Structures are given as C-alpha cells and as structure tokens.
Amino acid sequence: MASQSTHQRTGSGSSPTIDAVSLAIIEQLQEDGRRPYAAIGKAVGLSEAAVRQRVQKLLDQGVMQIVAVTDPLTVGFRRQAMVGINVEGDLDPVADALTAMAECEYVVMTAGSFDLMVEIVCEDDDHLLDVINKRIRTLPGVRSTESFVYLKLKKQTYMWGTR
C-alpha cells in the first residue's frame, strides 16, 4: 500500500492547514503505507494513539488516502491513455462529469494546449474507444480531444514527499 496525497479542495476552495508533524506523518506513509503507527510515532515524536488520530483526520479532510498501487496490466486493465480535452465555456461541469467516470483516474485543469488532461484506465481498446467516443466526446462543452495511448508503463510512484 502507498499513501498518496489528494488535491481535492473543499467547497470553499480552501485547503486544510497541515503542520510539520502531520507532514512528517505523510512522508512516513508515502515510504510505506503499512508502516505501524507506533513506528511512525517514534519517528515523529508522538504516541501511537496521537498518530492514529492525526492519520484519521488527514483521511477525513481528504488530504491523503491510503491505497494499494497496482500495475494495471496485472489486474486486468490492458489499456491506459492520457486524453487532452479542449472545452468551450466553463471547465467545471466537464471536469465534474469526468471525475464521476470510474475509468478517469486523474483529472487536471491545465494551462497550455489543452484545458483538461485526463488519465483513463480501461480493460482493452474497445473499452477505451467507448469511453472516449461515446462518453467523453459527447459531454456538453467538449470541443475536441487528443489521445495519448500508453505503450508501456515505466514508472509510477507517489513518493514526492511534502513541502
């Protein structure tokens, strides 16, 4: 398992304030998402109970999630792609619709050639075609898409640390 930070914001657009100890806990979990709370406590100077409480708060606030990171190929998802999307008008409704799709693992508003970048994980080429052609391109506001099909996954980590 790995800990990964999420960047979903609260409705007001503000992020929770995170102190240095919580950041240290996050870094410990990024190294090993199954690290015992007692070991984390020893590393950051807190009791096991205090670490457990802080981790739960970080999870509840959406600051991080603790997940099993897999190689998609080994669990039945043989096709991945990054899709660049250009939108007419407000990006939020399109981004929200993409976020709701199970196949869209990563949705980012960008500046540059595309308004949105979306990582899609699918079972096969037919599934990918269905998602792009029948579900993404038909969303109101979607002007165009460009797909970048993954040929081989060389690196996938979530250990960028904290700042």
N, C-alpha and C positions, 0 to 999 in steps of 0.2 A: 504494500500500500504506500501511497505517497500523499503528502499534503500538498494541496495546490491552492494558491490564493485565487479568489474570485474578485471580479471588479464590478459586480452588480451593485448599483447605488440604491440608496433608499429613495423613496418617492420625492423627498425634498431636494435630491441631488447632492446631498452631503454624505461624506464618508465618516464612519466611526473613527474616533481618535484612538490610536494604538500607542501604548507606552513602550519603552525599551525592553521591559521584561516580556511583554506579550510578543514583541518582535523576535526576541531570543527563543521563545517557545515555538513560534512558527518556523524558525530556522532549524530547530531540533527536529521538528516533524517533517520538514522538507527533506532532511537527510534520511529519515526512517519514520514513515507514518505509523509504524507499530511499536515505536520506542515506548517503553513503560513510563508512566507518569512519574514514578519515583526517580528514574534515571534523569528525566527532564528536570525535575525539581532540584536534583543535586547539581545539575549543570547551570541552572539559572538562579539558584538560591531561594527556592520556595519549597513548601511542603508538597507532598503528593496531592493532598486534597485541594490546595490552592491552585496547582497546575490543572487539575481536573476541572475546577470551576472556571478558570480562565479559558481553557480549551472549549468548554461548552459555550461560554459567552461569545467567543470568536466564531464558533459554528452558528450560533443563533443569529448573530449580526450579519452573517453572510460574508465575513472577512475571509474565510477559508472553508474548504471542505476536505475531508479525508476520504480518498477514493483509491481503488485498485487501478493502476495504469497498465493497460494491456497492449500487446501488439495486435492491432485489429485483424490481421490475417489469421492469427491463431484462434480467434474466437468467431470466425465466420464472416468477417467483413472484408471482402477481397477488393473493394474499390473505394478509394478516397480521392477527393478533389477539393481544391480551393476554387471558389467561384467569386469573381469580381462582378459587382452589380452596380449599374447606374440607375438612379431613381429620379423621377420627375416630382418635384414638390417635397413635402415633408418626409424625412427619412424614418421618423419614429414608427409610423404604422407598418412600414415594410420590415424594419428591424424587429419589431414585436412579433409579426407573423412568422418570420424566420426563426426567432428564438423559440417559438412554440412548436416547431417541427423537430421531431425526435432525431432526425438524421443530421440536423445542423448542430454541430458540436461547438462551434466557435463563431460568434457573430460580432463584427467590429465595424464601427463607423470610421471612415478614413478620409484623409485629405489626399488628393492626387488623382490618378486616373480613374479610380472607382469611388463611389460613395460608400459602398459596403463591401466587406470581404467576409466570406462565409466558408468555413470548413465543413465538408459533408462527408459522412462515413456511411457507405452502403454495402449491401451484400454482393452486388455484381453490377455489370454495366447496364443491364435493363433497369435495375432499381435506380441507379444514378440518373439515367435518362428520364425516368418517370418523375423523379424529384425535381430535376431542372426544368424539363419541358412542361409538365402538367401542374406543378405546384409552385415553383418559383417564378417562372416567366409569366404566369397568369395572375400574379398578385397585382392589384391596382397600384399604379405608380412605378412599376418596374419598366424601365425603358430598354435596357439591354443587359446581357450577361456575357461573361467570358470565363470559360472553364479551364482550369489547370489540373489535369488528371495526374495523380501521383503514380510514378512508376516504381519507386522503392523508398521506403521509409528508412533514412539513415540515422536520424537522431530525434528523440522525443523525450525531453526531460522537463521537470518543473522545479528545478533547483536554482532559481535565480537569486535566492536569498531575499533580504529585506533592506530597506533604506530608512 
